[in-house]
Amino acid sequence: SRVAQRTQELAQANQGISEALHQASQLYNHAPCGYHSIDAQGLFVRVNQTELNWLGHEREALVGQRGFSEFVRPDQVSTANELLQQLIRLGSTAPTEICLLRRDGSELWVLLSGTVVTDKQGRFLHTNNTVVDITARHAAEVALAAQRNFLQTITNSVPVQLAYYDRQLVCRFANAAYARWSNGPSAGLLGRHLSEIAHPDNYAEGLPLVESVLQGQSHRFEGE
């Protein structure tokens, strides 16, 4: 009958909607990044399973109970609160590195970005935030910075001028002796082109030698 047919169609439609919602829920909860939403007071409205796993907490303990800033490292809480206010005012924020604390006290460095959800009158309802785990990258950057500082300390004690320029002739490293020769601090040389550091006449005269060195040739020469 027509009624039975319509009933079957509705049942199939409901099943299709149920499956679609389940797939969307799976995609949200098991995404390779964290997702959460917070209200104007900073309380969790929702949070996906990925972020819960990272933080080491259950959903029931967070949603409607605790604020996102509670999981931010104390020295960065003011930054997290300002990001929320920027979201409310502007509707979005640029990705920002921030350090969260897991339940066991270990650090979780993330890249936090967000947008806002509003009602029909444009009034703020809650945020939608994406959280990307950059802990490994941050650790690598810290280790690299430590190596650079160590190299800088060692080479600063060497009584010869040492500098490194990349293939674009941009200074990437200079020790203290080289910096004194150029009348500036080592940090002031980094990122500058050789033409900005060397005397114009010396640069013009030495450029052919530099270009040949970049081609793999070796040279020994004296300069003042």
N, C-alpha and C positions, 0 to 999 in steps of 0.2 A: 504494500500500500504506500500511498504518498507519505503518510506519517512515519512509517517504518523506514522508508528511504531517507527522509529528512533526519530522522534520529541517527541513522548510521553515518550520514554525512557530518553531522555535528560531532559524533563520537570520533570520527577520523580527524576532523579539524582540531578537536581538543587534544588528541594524541599528538598531532603534529606540533601544536603549540607547546605541549609539555616537553616533547623531545627537544625543540628549539631552545626552550628555557633551560633545560638540563645542560645542553651543549654550551650555552652562554655562561652558565654558572661554572662549568668545568673550566672553560677558557679563562674566566675571571680568577677563579681560586687557584688554579695551577699554572698561571702564567710564569714565565721565567723572570719576571720582575714583580715588585710589590705594588699593590694598589690599596689606597685607603681614601676615605672621605671623612672630613671633620666639620663640625658646625662652627658657629661664630665664637663659641666659648673654647674651641679647640678640642672638644670631646670627639672621640671616634664615633662616626655614624655607621660605617662599615669598614671592613678590612679583609683582604684576601688571605688565603691559607699560606701562600708563599711568604708574605710579610710576617704572619703569625709564627711560622716556622723559624724565620730568621731571628725574631725577637725572643722566641721561647715561651710564648704565652698562649692561652686559650682565648677564643673569640669572646666568650661570655665575660671574661675578666676585663675586656677592653671596651667593647661597644657600649656606649652610653655610661660607662663607668670611669674611664680614665682618659686623660688628654694626651695628644701626641707629644707635647713638649716634655712630658714626664719621662720619655724615653730618649730625650736629647741630652748629650753630654752637658753638664751644668754650665760650662763656659760658653756654650752656643745656644742656650735657651732664648736669650734676647734676640738672636738672629732668627730662630724659628718663629718666635712671636711676631717679629716684624714682617716675616714672609707671609704670615696669615693676614696681617693687616693690609699688606700690599695686594694680596689676592682679593680681599674684600673691596678695596678701593679701585683696583685696576682690572680685575678679571683674570689676570694671568701673571706668572712670574717666570723669570729666566731660570734655567736649571742651576741649582746651587748645591755645592758640596757641603754636607753636614754629617756630623758623627752621632750615631745612635748607640745606646748601650743595651746589650742583650741581657736576658735574665741572669746569666752567669757573670755579668759584669764586663764581659769582653766588648771590644769596640766593633761597630759595624759602620763603615764609611759608605755613604750613599750619595747619589745624585738625585736631588729632590726637585720635582717640577709640578706645576698644578694649574688648573683652571677652576672656574666657579660654575655652580648651577644656581639659576635664579628662577623666581616665579614669573607669572605673566606680567606683573607690574615691575619686573626688574629687581626685585628685592632678593638679597642673598639668602640662599638656603643652606648650601654646604659646598665644600671643595671636592674636587676629584684630583687626587695626587698620584703621581707615578714615582716609584722608588726603585732606583737601579743600584745594585750592589757594586761598589768600586773599591772594596776593601783591599783586594789583591793589587790593584793599580796604585792605590794610595801607599801601600807598604813598599812597592817598588820605587815610587817617587821619593819616599823618605830615605830609603837605602841609597838611591842614586845621589840625593842631596848630601848625605853623609860622606859618600865617596868623594864627591866634588870638594867638600869642605876639607877633607883629609888631604886630597891632592893639592888644594890651594895652600894649606898650611905648610906642607912639605916643600913645595916649589918656591914659596915666598922666602924661605931661608937660603935658597940657592943664589949665589952672587952672579948670576947670568940672566939675560933676558930670555924668557920663554913665553911663547904665544902660539895659539892654534887658530887657524882660519879655515873655514870650510871651502868647498869648491866655488861658492859664490863670493868668496873673499870677505866673508862676514866673520868678525872676531867671536870665537866661542870660548876662549880661555886666554887669560894673561896673568902672569905672576907679578909680584910686587915690583921687581926690578924693571920689567917691561912697562908697567904702569908709570913708574917714576920717569922713565925715558920719554913717555908720551905726555907727561905733566898732568896726570889724572889718576884717580883710583881704578883698581882693576875692574870693579863692577861697572864703572862708567864706560869701559871699552866694549863690554859684551853687547853683541847685537849691532855694532857699528861696522860699516864697510871700511876696508883698508884705505880707500881714498880719503876717508874722513879723519884717519889717524896719522898717516904718513904725510910728510911734507910734499906738496904738489910736485916739485921737481923730482924728488926721490921716487914718488909713485910712478910718474911718467917714465923715468929711466929704468925702474925695476920691474915694470909690468911685463915686458917680454920674458924676463927671467922667471917670474911667477908663473906665467902661462906655460913655459916649458917644463917647470916643475910639476904642474898639474898633468902634463903628458907623460910623467914618469922619469924625467931626467933629473940628475943630481947636480947641484951647483954649490960652490963655496965662494963667498965674496965678503968683503969688508964694507962696513958703513959706519957713519957717525950718528 
